[in-house]
Structures are given as C-alpha cells and as structure tokens.
Amino acid sequence: MERRREPRFPADQPAMLMALGPQQHCLPARIVEVSGRGMRLLLPQPLKLDTPVRVDCADTMLLGEVCYCLREGDQFMVGLELEHSLANLSEIGRLVDSLLGEERIPSESVKSPGF
C-alpha cells in the first residue's frame, strides 16, 4: 500500500547544492526524483540530517532541509523536504533590472557639492 501523500516523478537533471549554515559549501548534484514537497539527489559526499540546503537547477532555486542520507555505492542518496521554490529566475532578474533602471538618477543630473 502506497503511503506517500504526493506522487513522485523520475528526473535526471544536474544541479548545484549549497549546504547552508556555519560551514557553507557547494556540491555538484544529480536530481533523481521530485515530488511537490520533496526531492531525491545523488551527491558525492554525505550531508547531516536537518542541514538546510539550497538547490539551483535550470532556472529555479529551491530551499529545504535534509531528511535522510544513505550511501549508494560511491555516492550518497539524499532526501530533501522542500520549503520554498523560486522559478523563472532569469525573468525575475530582467524585471529587477528594469525596475532599478527606471529609478536610477542619471549621473549628469546629480550636482556635486563642489568640494
């Protein structure tokens, strides 16, 4: 009997994982499976349970924490519980640039105090 709350979907996508906290470090990762609130990744080294992480893949940033870490051959299968996601980062960046561009004061219109 299936006890999962959400379906899982297979994936095979490269990503970059950043372990957050006092000893931040980045690891290359491969996304193996995703669901609405979770993700499984293969990593070259283990992570401690409850480690907060950031995962960057394609045009998306995901935030979550490690809920399990199991050795699988010479790699580690890591399960994440996802808390937040932000998609379409390039479009958000263009929007921010556009908004900041409208608010910038041209340098020639700024008067020097004449020191």
KEKE-186326 format. One record per residue (C-alpha): residue in one letter; x, y, z. Coordinates in steps of 0.02 Angstrom, whole numbers, padded with zeros to 5 digits, always signed. Layout:
AXYZ;...
% end
This chain:
M+00000+00000+00000;E+00070+00170-00052;R+00081+00289+00098;R+00154+00441+00011;R+00048+00598+00008;E+00107+00652-00165;P+00163+00562-00321;R+00348+00558-00361;F+00417+00586-00534;P+00582+00522-00601;A+00708+00653-00653;D+00885+00653-00718;Q+00947+00831-00706;P+01110+00909-00649;A+01103+01034-00507;M+01213+01126-00383;L+01178+01103-00198;M+01237+01227-00068;A+01238+01168+00112;L+01189+01321+00214;G+01239+01366+00390;P+01405+01400+00476;Q+01506+01288+00358;Q+01432+01328+00187;H+01494+01225+00042;C+01437+01182-00134;L+01421+01010-00210;P+01377+00952-00384;A+01216+00850-00378;R+01103+00749-00490;I+00915+00759-00460;V+00844+00583-00464;E+00663+00608-00413;V+00546+00752-00369;S+00376+00774-00288;G+00276+00925-00235;R+00366+00938-00068;G+00523+00835-00088;M+00670+00785-00193;R+00799+00646-00202;L+00975+00686-00259;L+01138+00595-00284;L+01288+00682-00204;P+01475+00643-00198;Q+01480+00664-00008;P+01358+00644+00138;L+01258+00780+00224;K+01196+00781+00403;L+01011+00766+00440;D+00918+00932+00456;T+01054+01026+00359;P+00972+01174+00272;V+01011+01175+00086;R+00987+01275-00072;V+00972+01183-00238;D+00998+01276-00403;C+00942+01189-00562;A+00897+01258-00732;D+00809+01424-00694;T+00748+01376-00520;M+00807+01392-00340;L+00740+01275-00205;L+00762+01286-00017;G+00740+01140+00101;E+00825+01027+00225;V+00900+00854+00226;C+00782+00719+00292;Y+00891+00567+00252;C+01061+00523+00182;L+01107+00345+00127;R+01265+00277+00047;E+01235+00212-00128;G+01395+00140-00199;D+01524+00280-00201;Q+01390+00415-00190;F+01253+00467-00068;M+01066+00470-00096;V+00998+00622-00006;G+00814+00658+00026;L+00758+00837+00045;E+00600+00910+00116;L+00570+01067+00015;E+00509+01227+00097;H+00517+01360-00040;S+00546+01370-00226;L+00577+01514-00344;A+00560+01480-00530;N+00596+01586-00684;L+00745+01671-00603;S+00807+01747-00766;E+00639+01832-00794;I+00639+01896-00614;G+00816+01964-00643;R+00760+02057-00800;L+00612+02130-00705;V+00725+02190-00563;D+00847+02267-00688;S+00702+02354-00773;L+00633+02422-00610;L+00803+02480-00549;G+00837+02561-00717;E+00681+02667-00700;E+00732+02726-00527;R+00913+02769-00566;I+00958+02952-00573;P+01068+02991-00723;S+01242+03039-00664;E+01242+03204-00760;S+01089+03265-00664;V+01172+03239-00495;K+01256+03400-00437;S+01423+03389-00350;P+01433+03487-00186;G+01590+03571-00254;F+01721+03516-00127;
% end
